[in-house]
Amino acid sequence: MTARSSDLSGLMKFLSRDVWRECFEEIFDAHVGPVLRASEMDFEDLAAMIGEQHALTLWGCAFEDFLTQDFNVDGINIIDDYLKRRSWKEGPQTKAYMKALRRSVMSLYEVSEIVPGVSFKARDLLRGGEPVTVSEATATTMLAPWEKLGARIVTVMNKRIMASGALVFSDDSTKVLGRSFCDVLGKRKTKALPVLTDDELGGVACLFTLTWLDSTLDMMLSTKRPTLANMDGDEIVFHDVRFPLAAGTENAKVAARLNTVKGLVQENDSVWNWLQTAQRQAGGNPGGKSVTQSTAKASHALDTAPDTGARVLGHLTLTHAALTLSTNSAARARTGTEMIKLALAEMVGNPLTQIRTVEQMMADRPARDREIPKLDVPPEAVSALVHSHMDEHYRKTLDQPVPMLGGKTPRQAVKTEAGKAKLAEWLKYLERQSAAHDPSDPMASYAFGWMWDELGVRHLRK
């Protein structure tokens, strides 16, 4: 199928007629309006946020849905109207494509057997049936095996082709999409996707766009760095508190005084670990806050602990001129400063504090002075080594509990029909994750076929 066969430029110009423009605006609003209003954005703002290409795809989804609709405009559809008036301007392939779109529905497909630049197999997850071969050049270079694709697949001149409004759905957004269908169509909710008819799909095309858009915006907004906290619940902010030694103060005397402080454990001649004492563990943290499970879940809790299991609150480093306390929060810095002042008193002067955030610490990391030497190993040898390691890893995995299988091992799961279905989804997930690596990475070329055969579920790989 040539690029010209799917050229709808003439039809798009026809859209400028007032009557059809108003009808399209109604459909377009159904596809993106709820999200725009909830986010207090217009479509230009949205395009700037998600990128021009994604914005064009969303417009295409709405436009293709519009092409299938009947409106109270002389009882005619826009494609029927256009071909009645402008049919002489289009070639047979383009007219056939328009007529196919006129009767099309958007569905959710699972992608497999990708031949880059040529074709892929698509299994309809909502209407059922065997996978079909779709002739496609551009998209095949970007699709991955077992991805979920919301698209219109139509037959033109005895070839199945994909329309331009196609959206890739994650596993999570696929579940949301399924629940949305059930809510809107009044179907009983199950773990599996609902079975839908062409008529049902024709009335809910906007759910594909809204679900994809909502999921994409959530993902983009959640990429903000989470708050990093220590086990006291305090935000990670690195403090270096430097105490200058008073004139004439000997390091040996400072060391002897520090060794009398409860919670300070000398590691070597110049370094002490500041450990959380049993009293502190029972009675609270240096910042005086109660740390709960919800606090730990709400942030990434970071701390280190030695072999004894006691939590490390900071480190003290002694040089000939100063004693420096290094810790990871303002509360610990305050507590540690008071501890040192009380212990050393006249031995130290007023401290100076340097504060650095996580971002500053990362930015200040020095670049490597030299590159890691490259080993002269043929790529095929590296791939063979990696694949051998993966073989060993996954062979062990067959006898280990897998969360996606409800805690059963793959060999246990295969004993029931429900387990086999979960097993197929798990294997597809592994293949999808592997294919997501850079093509030059040996992980991307690993073949999972032996696992399907080993478990006797090859017939489910479709």
C-alpha positions as CSV (number, residue, x, y, z in Angstrom):
1,M,0.0,0.0,0.0
2,T,1.5,3.3,-1.0
3,A,1.7,6.4,1.1
4,R,-0.7,8.1,-1.4
5,S,-3.4,5.5,-0.6
6,S,-3.9,6.9,2.9
7,D,-3.7,10.6,1.9
8,L,-6.7,12.3,3.5
9,S,-5.6,15.8,2.7
10,G,-8.6,16.5,0.4
11,L,-11.0,15.2,3.1
12,M,-9.3,17.4,5.7
13,K,-9.8,20.5,3.5
14,F,-13.4,19.6,3.2
15,L,-13.5,19.8,7.0
16,S,-13.3,23.6,6.7
17,R,-17.0,23.7,5.7
18,D,-18.8,25.2,8.6
19,V,-21.3,22.4,9.1
20,W,-18.6,19.7,9.3
21,R,-16.2,21.8,11.4
22,E,-18.8,22.1,14.1
23,C,-19.5,18.4,14.0
24,F,-15.8,17.6,14.3
25,E,-15.4,20.0,17.2
26,E,-18.0,18.1,19.1
27,I,-16.1,14.8,18.6
28,F,-12.8,16.4,19.3
29,D,-14.1,17.7,22.6
30,A,-15.2,14.2,23.6
31,H,-11.7,12.9,23.0
32,V,-9.6,15.5,24.8
33,G,-12.0,18.0,26.4
34,P,-12.4,16.4,29.8
35,V,-8.6,16.2,30.3
36,L,-8.1,19.7,29.1
37,R,-10.7,21.1,31.4
38,A,-9.5,19.1,34.4
39,S,-5.9,20.3,33.8
40,E,-7.0,23.9,33.0
41,M,-5.1,23.7,29.6
42,D,-5.9,24.3,26.0
43,F,-4.8,22.0,23.2
44,E,-1.7,24.1,22.4
45,D,-0.6,23.8,26.0
46,L,-1.1,20.1,25.9
47,A,0.9,19.8,22.6
48,A,3.8,21.7,24.2
49,M,3.7,19.3,27.1
50,I,3.4,15.9,25.4
51,G,5.2,16.8,22.1
52,E,3.9,17.7,18.6
53,Q,3.9,14.1,17.3
54,H,1.7,12.8,20.2
55,A,-0.6,15.8,19.8
56,L,-1.0,15.0,16.1
57,T,-1.8,11.4,16.9
58,L,-4.5,12.5,19.3
59,W,-6.0,14.7,16.7
60,G,-5.8,11.8,14.3
61,C,-7.7,9.5,16.7
62,A,-10.5,12.1,17.1
63,F,-10.6,12.7,13.3
64,E,-10.8,9.0,12.4
65,D,-13.6,8.6,15.0
66,F,-15.4,11.6,13.4
67,L,-15.2,9.9,10.0
68,T,-17.3,7.0,11.2
69,Q,-20.1,9.1,12.7
70,D,-23.5,10.0,11.3
71,F,-24.8,13.5,11.9
72,N,-28.0,15.3,11.2
73,V,-26.5,16.9,8.2
74,D,-28.8,16.0,5.4
75,G,-28.6,12.4,6.9
76,I,-25.1,11.9,5.6
77,N,-21.6,11.1,6.9
78,I,-18.7,13.4,5.9
79,I,-17.0,10.7,3.8
80,D,-20.2,10.0,2.0
81,D,-20.7,13.7,1.4
82,Y,-17.1,14.1,0.2
83,L,-17.1,11.2,-2.2
84,K,-20.4,12.4,-3.6
85,R,-18.9,15.8,-4.3
86,R,-15.2,15.2,-4.8
87,S,-14.8,11.6,-5.7
88,W,-13.4,12.5,-9.1
89,K,-10.3,14.0,-7.3
90,E,-9.2,10.8,-5.6
91,G,-7.6,7.6,-6.9
92,P,-9.2,4.2,-6.3
93,Q,-6.9,3.3,-3.4
94,T,-7.6,6.5,-1.5
95,K,-11.3,6.1,-2.1
96,A,-11.1,2.5,-0.8
97,Y,-9.2,3.7,2.2
98,M,-11.8,6.3,3.0
99,K,-14.6,3.8,2.7
100,A,-12.8,1.3,5.0
101,L,-12.3,4.1,7.6
102,R,-16.0,4.9,7.3
103,R,-16.8,1.4,8.6
104,S,-13.9,1.0,11.0
105,V,-13.7,0.7,14.8
106,M,-10.8,1.3,17.1
107,S,-9.8,-1.8,19.1
108,L,-6.9,-2.9,21.3
109,Y,-4.4,-5.2,19.8
110,E,-1.4,-7.2,21.0
111,V,1.6,-7.0,18.7
112,S,3.8,-9.9,17.8
113,E,6.0,-11.3,15.0
114,I,7.4,-7.9,14.0
115,V,9.2,-7.7,10.6
116,P,10.8,-4.2,10.6
117,G,9.7,-2.1,7.7
118,V,7.3,-4.8,6.5
119,S,4.6,-6.1,8.9
120,F,3.5,-7.3,12.3
121,K,0.9,-9.6,13.7
122,A,-2.0,-8.1,15.7
123,R,-4.3,-10.0,18.0
124,D,-7.6,-8.3,18.8
125,L,-7.9,-8.3,22.6
126,L,-11.5,-7.0,22.7
127,R,-13.2,-8.8,19.8
128,G,-11.2,-12.0,19.8
129,G,-10.1,-14.1,16.8
130,E,-6.8,-15.2,15.5
131,P,-3.9,-12.7,15.0
132,V,-3.8,-11.0,11.6
133,T,-0.9,-9.8,9.5
134,V,-0.8,-6.0,9.2
135,S,1.3,-4.4,6.4
136,E,3.2,-1.5,8.0
137,A,6.5,0.2,7.5
138,T,7.1,3.0,9.9
139,A,5.5,1.8,13.1
140,T,7.3,-1.6,12.9
141,T,10.6,0.1,13.7
142,M,9.1,1.5,16.9
143,L,6.9,-1.3,18.2
144,A,8.0,-4.0,20.6
145,P,6.7,-7.6,20.9
146,W,3.6,-8.0,23.0
147,E,2.9,-4.3,23.3
148,K,-0.7,-3.2,23.5
149,L,-1.8,-1.0,20.6
150,G,-5.0,1.0,20.3
151,A,-5.6,1.4,16.6
152,R,-7.9,1.0,13.6
153,I,-6.9,-1.8,11.4
154,V,-8.7,-1.8,8.0
155,T,-8.6,-3.9,4.8
156,V,-7.8,-2.0,1.6
157,M,-7.2,-3.7,-1.7
158,N,-6.8,-7.1,0.1
159,K,-4.2,-5.7,2.5
160,R,-4.7,-5.0,6.2
161,I,-3.2,-1.6,7.1
162,M,-3.2,0.5,10.2
163,A,-4.7,4.0,10.3
164,S,-2.6,6.9,11.7
165,G,-4.3,7.3,15.0
166,A,-2.5,4.6,17.0
167,L,-1.7,4.7,20.7
168,V,0.6,2.3,22.8
169,F,-0.9,1.3,26.1
170,S,1.1,0.1,29.1
171,D,-0.1,-2.8,31.2
172,D,-1.5,-0.4,33.8
173,S,-3.3,1.8,31.3
174,T,-4.7,-1.3,29.6
175,K,-6.4,-2.3,32.9
176,V,-7.8,1.2,33.3
177,L,-9.1,1.0,29.8
178,G,-10.8,-2.3,30.5
179,R,-12.5,-0.9,33.6
180,S,-13.6,2.2,31.7
181,F,-15.3,0.1,29.0
182,C,-17.1,-1.8,31.8
183,D,-18.3,1.4,33.5
184,V,-19.5,3.1,30.4
185,L,-21.1,0.0,28.8
186,G,-22.5,-1.4,32.1
187,K,-20.6,-4.7,31.9
188,R,-19.5,-6.8,34.8
189,K,-16.0,-6.1,35.8
190,T,-13.5,-9.0,35.7
191,K,-9.7,-9.2,35.7
192,A,-9.8,-9.9,32.0
193,L,-10.6,-7.3,29.3
194,P,-14.3,-7.3,28.3
195,V,-15.5,-8.8,25.1
196,L,-17.0,-6.0,22.9
197,T,-18.9,-5.9,19.6
198,D,-18.3,-3.5,16.8
199,D,-21.3,-1.4,17.8
200,E,-20.1,-1.1,21.3
201,L,-16.6,-0.1,20.2
202,G,-18.0,2.4,17.8
203,G,-19.5,4.3,20.7
204,V,-16.5,4.4,23.0
205,A,-13.6,5.4,20.8
206,C,-13.0,8.4,22.9
207,L,-12.1,6.2,25.9
208,F,-8.9,5.1,24.1
209,T,-7.8,8.7,23.8
210,L,-8.8,9.8,27.3
211,T,-7.3,6.8,29.0
212,W,-4.0,7.1,27.1
213,L,-3.8,10.9,27.7
214,D,-4.6,10.6,31.4
215,S,-2.0,7.9,31.9
216,T,0.6,9.8,29.9
217,L,0.1,13.0,31.9
218,D,0.2,11.1,35.2
219,M,3.5,9.5,34.2
220,M,5.0,12.9,33.1
221,L,3.9,14.6,36.3
222,S,5.2,11.8,38.5
223,T,8.7,12.0,37.1
224,K,9.5,14.7,39.6
225,R,12.3,13.4,42.0
226,P,10.7,11.9,45.1
227,T,11.7,13.3,48.5
228,L,14.7,11.5,49.9
229,A,14.6,11.0,53.6
230,N,16.6,9.3,56.3
231,M,15.1,6.8,58.7
232,D,14.2,9.7,61.1
233,G,11.9,11.0,58.4
234,D,14.0,14.1,57.8
235,E,14.7,15.2,54.3
236,I,18.2,14.4,53.1
237,V,20.4,17.5,53.2
238,F,24.1,16.9,53.7
239,H,25.8,18.9,56.5
240,D,29.5,19.1,57.2
241,V,30.1,20.8,60.5
242,R,33.8,21.8,61.0
243,F,35.0,22.5,64.5
244,P,38.5,24.2,64.5
245,L,40.8,22.8,67.2
246,A,41.8,25.3,69.9
247,A,45.5,26.3,69.8
248,G,47.7,23.7,71.5
249,T,45.0,21.0,71.5
250,E,46.5,17.5,70.9
251,N,44.7,15.0,68.7
252,A,45.3,12.3,71.3
253,K,43.4,14.3,73.9
254,V,40.5,14.9,71.5
255,A,40.4,11.2,70.7
256,A,40.3,10.2,74.4
257,R,37.5,12.6,75.1
258,L,35.4,11.4,72.1
259,N,35.9,7.8,73.2
260,T,33.9,8.6,76.4
261,V,30.8,9.7,74.5
262,K,28.1,7.2,74.3
263,G,27.2,6.4,70.7
264,L,30.6,7.2,69.2
265,V,32.6,4.2,68.0
266,Q,36.2,4.7,66.9
267,E,36.9,3.1,63.5
268,N,40.5,4.1,63.1
269,D,43.0,6.8,64.3
270,S,41.0,9.6,62.7
271,V,37.4,8.4,62.1
272,W,34.4,7.8,64.5
273,N,31.0,6.4,63.6
274,W,28.1,8.1,65.4
275,L,25.6,5.4,66.1
276,Q,22.0,5.5,67.3
277,T,22.0,4.4,70.9
278,A,19.4,2.0,72.3
279,Q,17.8,4.9,74.2
280,R,17.3,6.9,71.1
281,Q,15.9,3.9,69.2
282,A,13.3,3.5,71.9
283,G,12.6,7.1,72.6
284,G,12.7,8.8,69.2
285,N,15.1,10.3,66.8
286,P,17.5,13.2,67.0
287,G,15.0,15.5,65.3
288,G,12.3,14.7,67.8
289,K,9.9,13.3,65.2
290,S,8.0,10.0,65.2
291,V,8.8,7.9,62.2
292,T,5.9,5.8,61.0
293,Q,5.5,3.2,58.3
294,S,3.5,5.7,56.2
295,T,6.4,8.2,56.4
296,A,8.8,5.5,55.1
297,K,6.5,4.7,52.3
298,A,5.9,8.3,51.3
299,S,9.6,8.9,50.7
300,H,12.8,7.0,49.9
301,A,14.4,6.4,53.2
302,L,18.2,6.3,53.2
303,D,20.6,5.4,56.0
304,T,23.5,3.1,56.5
305,A,24.2,0.6,59.3
306,P,27.3,-1.3,60.2
307,D,27.4,-5.1,60.9
308,T,26.0,-4.6,64.4
309,G,22.7,-3.4,63.0
310,A,22.9,0.0,64.8
311,R,21.9,2.9,62.6
312,V,24.7,5.3,61.6
313,L,23.7,8.9,62.3
314,G,26.9,10.5,61.0
315,H,30.7,10.4,61.0
316,L,33.4,12.4,62.7
317,T,36.8,13.0,61.1
318,L,39.8,14.3,63.0
319,T,42.7,16.1,61.4
320,H,45.5,18.1,62.9
321,A,43.5,21.3,62.6
322,A,39.8,20.4,62.9
323,L,37.1,17.9,63.8
324,T,34.4,17.6,61.2
325,L,31.0,16.1,61.7
326,S,29.3,14.8,58.5
327,T,25.6,13.9,58.6
328,N,22.6,13.9,56.3
329,S,20.0,16.1,57.9
330,A,19.6,19.5,59.7
331,A,18.2,17.8,62.8
332,R,21.1,15.4,63.1
333,A,23.5,18.3,62.5
334,R,22.0,20.2,65.4
335,T,22.1,17.2,67.7
336,G,25.6,16.3,66.7
337,T,26.8,19.8,67.2
338,E,25.5,20.0,70.7
339,M,27.0,16.5,71.5
340,I,30.5,17.7,70.3
341,K,30.3,21.0,72.1
342,L,29.3,19.2,75.4
343,A,32.1,16.6,75.0
344,L,35.0,18.8,73.8
345,A,34.1,22.2,75.3
346,E,37.2,24.4,75.3
347,M,39.1,22.1,72.9
348,V,37.2,23.4,69.9
349,G,36.1,26.8,68.5
350,N,32.9,27.9,66.9
351,P,31.9,25.6,64.1
352,L,31.3,26.4,60.4
353,T,28.7,24.5,58.5
354,Q,28.6,23.6,54.8
355,I,25.2,22.4,53.5
356,R,24.6,20.6,50.2
357,T,21.4,19.2,48.7
358,V,21.2,15.9,46.9
359,E,21.2,17.7,43.5
360,Q,24.3,19.7,44.5
361,M,26.1,16.6,45.5
362,M,25.3,14.9,42.2
363,A,26.4,18.0,40.3
364,D,29.6,18.3,42.2
365,R,30.7,14.7,41.5
366,P,34.0,15.0,39.6
367,A,34.1,13.5,36.1
368,R,36.2,10.5,35.7
369,D,39.8,11.4,35.0
370,R,40.1,8.5,32.5
371,E,37.9,6.3,30.5
372,I,37.3,2.7,31.5
373,P,39.5,0.7,29.2
374,K,37.7,-1.2,26.5
375,L,38.3,-4.9,26.2
376,D,39.0,-6.2,22.8
377,V,36.2,-8.8,22.9
378,P,34.1,-9.6,19.8
379,P,30.4,-8.5,20.2
380,E,29.2,-12.1,19.4
381,A,31.4,-13.4,22.3
382,V,29.8,-10.9,24.7
383,S,26.3,-11.8,23.5
384,A,27.0,-15.5,23.9
385,L,28.3,-14.9,27.5
386,V,25.3,-12.8,28.4
387,H,22.8,-15.2,26.8
388,S,24.4,-18.1,28.7
389,H,24.1,-16.2,32.0
390,M,20.4,-15.5,31.2
391,D,19.8,-19.1,30.3
392,E,21.1,-20.1,33.7
393,H,19.1,-17.4,35.5
394,Y,15.8,-18.2,33.9
395,R,16.2,-22.0,34.2
396,K,16.5,-21.4,38.0
397,T,13.5,-19.1,37.8
398,L,11.3,-21.9,36.5
399,D,11.4,-23.4,40.0
400,Q,11.1,-20.1,42.0
401,P,8.0,-18.2,43.1
402,V,7.0,-15.4,40.7
403,P,4.8,-12.5,42.0
404,M,3.0,-12.2,38.6
405,L,2.0,-15.9,38.9
406,G,0.4,-15.4,42.3
407,G,3.5,-16.6,44.1
408,K,3.6,-19.9,42.3
409,T,6.6,-21.2,40.4
410,P,6.2,-21.3,36.6
411,R,6.2,-25.2,36.8
412,Q,3.4,-25.0,39.3
413,A,1.4,-22.4,37.4
414,V,1.3,-24.5,34.2
415,K,-0.8,-27.2,36.0
416,T,-4.0,-25.2,35.6
417,E,-5.7,-23.4,32.7
418,A,-5.8,-20.1,34.7
419,G,-2.1,-20.6,35.6
420,K,-1.2,-21.1,31.9
421,A,-2.9,-17.8,31.0
422,K,-0.9,-16.0,33.7
423,L,2.2,-17.8,32.6
424,A,1.8,-16.6,29.0
425,E,1.3,-13.0,30.2
426,W,4.5,-13.3,32.3
427,L,6.5,-14.7,29.4
428,K,5.3,-11.9,27.1
429,Y,6.2,-9.4,29.8
430,L,9.8,-10.8,29.9
431,E,10.1,-10.6,26.1
432,R,8.7,-7.1,26.1
433,Q,11.2,-5.9,28.8
434,S,14.1,-7.6,27.0
435,A,13.2,-6.0,23.6
436,A,13.1,-2.5,25.2
437,H,16.9,-2.6,25.6
438,D,19.1,-0.8,23.0
439,P,19.4,-3.1,19.9
440,S,23.2,-3.3,20.5
441,D,22.6,-4.7,24.0
442,P,22.7,-8.5,24.1
443,M,19.7,-8.4,26.4
444,A,17.6,-7.2,23.4
445,S,18.4,-10.2,21.3
446,Y,17.8,-12.9,23.9
447,A,15.4,-15.6,22.7
448,F,12.8,-16.8,25.2
449,G,11.4,-19.4,22.9
450,W,12.9,-22.3,24.9
451,M,10.9,-21.3,28.0
452,W,7.6,-21.5,26.1
453,D,8.6,-25.0,24.9
454,E,10.0,-26.1,28.3
455,L,6.7,-25.2,30.0
456,G,4.5,-26.6,27.2
457,V,2.7,-23.3,26.4
458,R,4.0,-22.6,22.9
459,H,0.4,-22.6,21.6
460,L,-0.4,-19.6,23.8
461,R,2.4,-17.5,22.2
462,K,0.2,-15.6,19.7
